[in-house]
Amino acid sequence: MHAENVKTEFNNLEIHMGSFKDSKFKLKCVVTYHDQLLVMDGGKRIATMHARNIGNVHLEKKAIRIAGLNFEIKEGDEVSVASGSIRLELGEDAEAWYKVLWG
């Protein structure tokens, strides 16, 4: 699956490893899900999460919210490992993404 210009919100981040300091941030990114790997590429920041690290997925109005555990946030050459909430505004495709990630 692939979606472009997705508004993404990362909240309640707990950093387990690395130098990442933000507990929340927003970005507009390209989101892909292929071979059990969810990638949110915002250019300067890239977050990757394997399907086994998805704790839960909730369907919201035109969005999904993922409880993610131990996913990577890469900023330049620095890689950090975090857990927290990720909200993807996918519009009319939200239900299809929900079914693929959690169905």
C-alpha positions in Angstrom: 0.0 0.0 0.0 1.1 3.5 -0.7 -0.2 7.0 0.2 1.3 10.4 -0.4 1.0 13.8 1.5 -0.3 12.0 4.7 -0.5 14.2 7.8 1.1 12.3 10.5 1.2 12.9 14.2 3.5 11.2 16.6 2.4 11.5 20.3 3.4 10.3 23.7 6.8 9.1 22.5 9.1 7.3 24.9 12.6 7.1 23.6 14.3 3.8 24.5 17.6 4.2 22.7 19.2 7.1 20.8 19.5 10.9 21.0 16.0 11.8 19.7 14.5 14.4 22.1 10.9 15.2 21.0 8.0 13.6 22.8 5.7 14.6 20.0 5.9 16.0 16.4 4.0 16.3 13.2 5.1 15.8 9.6 3.7 15.4 6.1 5.0 12.2 4.6 4.8 9.4 2.2 3.5 6.2 3.8 4.1 2.7 2.5 3.3 -0.7 3.8 5.1 -3.6 2.1 6.4 -7.0 3.3 5.2 -6.3 6.9 7.2 -3.0 7.1 5.4 0.3 7.6 7.5 3.3 6.5 6.6 6.9 7.1 9.1 9.0 5.1 9.0 12.7 5.8 12.3 13.5 4.1 14.4 14.7 7.1 12.7 12.2 9.5 11.9 8.6 8.6 10.0 6.3 10.9 9.9 2.5 10.2 7.9 -0.1 12.0 7.6 -3.8 11.5 4.1 -5.4 11.7 5.1 -7.3 14.9 5.7 -4.0 16.7 2.1 -2.8 16.1 0.4 -3.0 19.4 -3.0 -1.9 18.3 -4.8 0.0 15.5 -7.9 2.1 15.9 -10.0 3.4 13.1 -11.0 7.1 13.4 -12.9 9.4 11.1 -10.6 9.5 8.0 -7.6 8.4 10.0 -6.0 5.5 11.8 -4.2 5.6 15.1 -1.4 3.0 15.8 0.0 2.1 19.1 3.6 1.4 18.1 6.3 -0.4 20.1 10.0 -0.2 19.5 9.9 1.5 16.1 12.8 3.4 14.6 13.0 7.1 14.0 15.9 8.1 11.7 17.0 11.8 11.5 20.1 12.2 9.3 22.5 9.5 10.4 21.0 9.3 13.9 18.7 6.3 14.6 16.5 6.2 17.8 14.1 3.6 19.0 10.8 4.8 20.4 7.3 3.7 21.4 4.2 5.8 21.2 1.1 6.7 19.3 1.0 7.5 15.5 -2.0 9.0 13.8 -2.1 8.8 10.0 -4.7 11.0 8.2 -5.5 8.8 5.2 -8.9 10.3 4.2 -11.3 7.8 2.5 -8.5 5.1 2.4 -8.4 4.9 6.2 -10.7 1.9 6.5 -8.6 0.0 3.8 -5.4 0.7 5.7 -7.0 -0.4 8.9 -8.1 -3.7 7.4 -4.6 -4.4 6.1 -2.8 -3.4 9.3 -5.2 -4.9 11.8 -7.8 -6.9 9.9 
